Amino acid sequence: MPSHDRSRQIFEQAQQLMPGGVNSPVRAFRAVGGEPVVIARGRGAHIWDVDGNDYIDYVASWGPLILGHAHPSVVQVLQKAAERGASFGALTELEVELARLVCAAVPSIERVRFVNSGTEATMSALRLARAFTGRDKVLKFEGCYHGHADGLLAKAGSGVATFGLPDSAGVPASYTAETLLAPFNDPDAVSRVFDAHPGEIAAVIVEPVPANMGVVLPEPGYLRFLREATERAGALLIFDEVITGFRLALGGAQMYYGVVPDLTCLGKIIGGGLPVGAYGGRADIMALIAPEGPVYQAGTLSGNPMAMAAGIITLRILSNDGVYRGLDVMGAALADGLREAARAAESPVTLTQLGSMMTVFFASDPPRDYASAKRADAARYARFFTSMLDQGVYLPPSQFEAMFVSLAHLRADFDRTLDAARTAFAAAR
Ligand SMILES: *Cc1c(COP(=O)(O)O)cnc(C)c1O
């Protein structure tokens, strides 16, 4: 068994100083038990903990690191950017360049505003949608995560569509009262919400391929239905592509599925591993943002030169020919290998996979919404996770998150992963 002595010591200190010892809850491993390993460094598809253990990493900082860790080109531009000054709070040419790359890759984004996180992006996009439509209500889907802004921390709710109740202490019910909920992949539920609130809904916000309840695929025609339903109702369609943007295709899920939203939220990959977010879309809508229009939204570090530089080089590398074809092939190969390993171990699972994102669900059928995703056996996942970790494979520490393949994963990494998986699936029977 690998030693985790130093990780344990540091985590003990961390718990004295930070709530749960972490700065984002899922990092504490509570969903899988055990204690988190403390990471010292990463290179390519690998990370090393403070005890020197080597892991093949499928978390990729929760999505941003599609090039792998410490990609030499990213490191180089970051060093250069740091030498020129880490922040000015003034316009730089780098922002213009990243904006040009984003707008060129995602045709529905005519104008873009950079922020510091995906949370800021979705919060601001909803403010904008409300200002543009003059309406207050928004519809989100159970199990879709859009960051931790008050009004979006609502997902539970029985019945077809309910008024959102907060998922978090400290969120007044009045803050989520304007948030309507529906199950994903259920067109009738959406129609019923629109019928019940004629002329009141500013926007529908959706992860086009939900990845925050594990990866759940939209059923054929579903995203197109959302486009038509919002158009009919005079509401905006907001794609939260914080994960899927530059992950499924250069133009994100909207390009992959050929459905054009009014506004798009980005984050993760577009910062190349640095803190970033962005929202953008139709020029007539974006014109409402200050200083052009009356919607206030600002940020001391927004458009930060280091984040912009890392984003620019990342998007440039991703625009090379064949990148996404390659990621699709790798994702499918890993998913097939994992299915085979589970079968060999007689450990029934369902793998949902699209391109380089996937989830091993300990369930008999692929989930189509939050209710069915939640039926997965999280205890079996925890055993699988722990066995994989002990064998040097770092998976998301929760059943309800996505695994990511990066351009840095090698065939040898997959071989080692699948060897480990045969043992881990047996442990999770
Ligand atoms: C990660 C994520 C967010 C929040 O982004 P942060 O940078 O963590 O604030 C929003 N939406 C989706 C779909 C995400 O996956």
The ligand as an SDF file (V2000), in Angstrom:
LIG
                    3D

 15 15  0  0  0  0  0  0  0  0999 V2000
  -17.4440   24.3740  -12.9270 C   0  0  0  0  0  0  0  0  0  0  0  0
  -18.7590   24.8280  -13.4380 C   0  0  0  0  0  0  0  0  0  0  0  0
  -19.2870   26.0890  -13.1210 C   0  0  0  0  0  0  0  0  0  0  0  0
  -18.6650   26.9830  -12.0930 C   0  0  0  0  0  0  0  0  0  0  0  0
  -17.3900   27.4140  -12.4560 O   0  0  0  0  0  0  0  0  0  0  0  0
  -16.3930   27.9200  -11.2920 P   0  0  0  0  0  0  0  0  0  0  0  0
  -15.2230   28.4260  -12.0640 O   0  0  0  0  0  0  0  0  0  0  0  0
  -16.1180   26.7240  -10.4470 O   0  0  0  0  0  0  0  0  0  0  0  0
  -17.1080   28.9890  -10.5620 O   0  0  0  0  0  0  0  0  0  0  0  0
  -20.4350   26.4920  -13.7450 C   0  0  0  0  0  0  0  0  0  0  0  0
  -21.0540   25.7070  -14.6260 N   0  0  0  0  0  0  0  0  0  0  0  0
  -20.5950   24.4910  -14.9530 C   0  0  0  0  0  0  0  0  0  0  0  0
  -21.3070   23.6650  -15.9760 C   0  0  0  0  0  0  0  0  0  0  0  0
  -19.4340   23.9930  -14.3490 C   0  0  0  0  0  0  0  0  0  0  0  0
  -19.0170   22.7700  -14.6180 O   0  0  0  0  0  0  0  0  0  0  0  0
  1  2  1  0
  2  3  1  0
  2 14  2  0
  3  4  1  0
  3 10  2  0
  4  5  1  0
  5  6  1  0
  6  7  2  0
  6  8  1  0
  6  9  1  0
 10 11  1  0
 11 12  2  0
 12 13  1  0
 12 14  1  0
 14 15  1  0
M  END
$$$$
